[in-house]
Amino acid sequence: MAVLTTQIGWRRLCRQCYHRLIQSRNALLFRTKAAHGHCALIRLAHADRQNHRHFGDRMLAPVMALTSRILALRTVPAGESVGYGASWVAPRESRIATVALGYGDGYPRTLPSGTPVLTAAGLAPLVGRVSMDSLTIDITDLPSVGLGDRVTLCGKGLPVDQLAAALGTIGYELLTLLGPRVPRVVEGPAHG
């Protein structure tokens, strides 16, 4: 009976407030004064840096990041391939890092070699195909990158829409691909 009462109360509230309920794209909510002070159904606003032009003087910060760690390092001689199907061949002796994330986690298998991955030392290109549980990046030009280091696959400094562009899709689609194997960690402002 409590559920029924709550549902009836919610419906009554919705009827009373419907005229104040605005459903819109995020950009419109931030630009339109008519939306201020009203209820609004805000759709996903992942707030990549490129979106600042949509929000006028309001700048949103990225609120999520997809990160992982380097599991292994190896040196690959020039001419040797990396990944299934030998889709990438080392043009020179290369230092390759294996990252603990793959298509089994929702990271797209179809991302091409050259897709950026952010390390503490800078951007490193994806090399070879994304495997079920791992991917490989070329860190030859980033000598300070080491075993166990954290890498960012999208988030601050590497917008999800940049990855989406490499696949001819949108960031929203990539965010919905992330599976249950990827732990969700909530950090507060103090954790930065």
N, C-alpha and C positions, 0 to 999 in steps of 0.2 A: 504493500500500500504506500510506503514512503517513496518508492520509485515513481509510482503513478502520480502522486501529489507533486513531486519534483518536476515531472514531465509537464503536467498541467501548468504549474507555475512558470516554467521556462517558456512554454508556448505563449502564455499571457504576456510575459515580459517582452518576448520577440514581437508580438503584435503591437504593443505599446511603443516600442522603440524602433520599429522597422524603418520609419521615415528618417531616422538618424544613422542607419547602418549603411555604410559605403563599402562596396567591394570594388577594388580597382587594382591596377598595376602599381607596384611600389613607387615608381617614378612619379606618378600622378599624385599619390598620397603625400609625397614630400614637397611637391611644387604647388599644390592647390590649397589655398587658404580655407576653402569650403570644407575640406576634410579635417581641419584642426578642431579639436574639441568634440569630435564625433567618434562613435564606435567604427572600427574598420577591420575588415578581414585582410590581413597583410599576407601576401603570398611570400614564398621563399625569396629572401634578399641576401644572397651570399656576399654581396658588397665587394666585389673586386675593385681594384683601383680604377679601372676603366669606367666604372659606373658613376664616378663623381660628376660627370657632365650631366647626368640625368637628375641629380638632386640639388642643383643650384649651389647654394652656400653650405649645404649639409654634406659632410663627408663621412661616410660609413667606413668602418674598419672591418677587415675580414674577421669572421667569427669562427671559422673552422680551418683546420689544416689536416692533411693526410701525410703522416710521417712514418718512417720506418728506420731500420738500422742496417748497417753494412755487416753482412755475415762472413764474407770471405774476400780475400784479395789474391790476385794472381797476375803474373806477367805473361802476355801473349805475344809470341814472335810475329813479325811482319808476315803477312800472307796467311795466317791461321784464322779460321772462322770462329765466331762466337754465336751460340744459340741454335735452336732447331732450324733445320733447312739451310744452314750456312748463309743466312741472309745478310750478315755483316762480316766483312773480312778486314782484319787489321791492316791499315795502310803503312804502319810502322810498328816497332815494338811498343806495346801498349800496356798500361796498368789498368786492369779491369776489376771493378768491385761488384760483388753479388749482393743485391739488396733483398731483404725478406719481405717481398710483396709481389703478388702475381695476379693472373686473371681469376684464380680461385677466390681472391679477396674482392674482386670487382674492378681491378685496374685493367683497362682495356687491352686485350691481346693484340689488337690491330694498330696500336700506336706505332708509328714508324721510327726507325733508327734516327737519332738526332733530336728526338723529343727531349726537352730539358728536364733535369732533375736538379734541385737546389741542394748544395752541400754547404757547410760552414765556410768553405774556401771559394765558393762560386758555383756557377752552373756547370753541370756535367751532362754530356749527351747519352741518352739511352742507346745501347748497341745490341744488336741481335733482337730476337723475338722475346716478348714477355712470356714467361713460362707460367705454369699453374701456381707455383709457390714462390717464384723469384723473378727478378729481372737483373740485367747487367748494365753498368754505366762505365764510360771511359773516363778515368780520373788521371790520365797520363800528365796533363798540364796542371794538376792540383796536388802537388806532392805532400801537402799537409793533411790530406784526407786519409783516415786510417780505419782499421778494423773497429767495429762497434760504434762508429760515428753515426749520428742521426742525419737523415736526409729528408727533404720535404718534396713530396710529389705534387702537392697543390696546397696553396695557403698564402700567407704573407710572403711577398717576393716572387710568387709563381701562381698567378691567377688561374683558376680552374678553366676559365674561358680560353686561355692560351692553349691548354691541352685539347679542349673541345675543338678549337679551330684546326688542329692537326688532323682531326677525325671528320671534320665537316659536320659537326653537331653543335649542341649548346651545353653549357656548363651544368644546367639542371639535370640533363640526362646522365652525365658522368657521376654526379653526386648520388643519384638514385641507384647506381650500379653497385655501390659499396655494400658488401655482404656482411653476414653475421660474424664472420671470422675476424673482422676488423674491430678491435675494442674501441668503445666510445669512452673518452676520458673528458670530464668536464673540469675546466680550470677557471678559477675566479680571477678578478682583475689583479690581485696580488701575485698571481702566477705568471702573468704577462704573456 
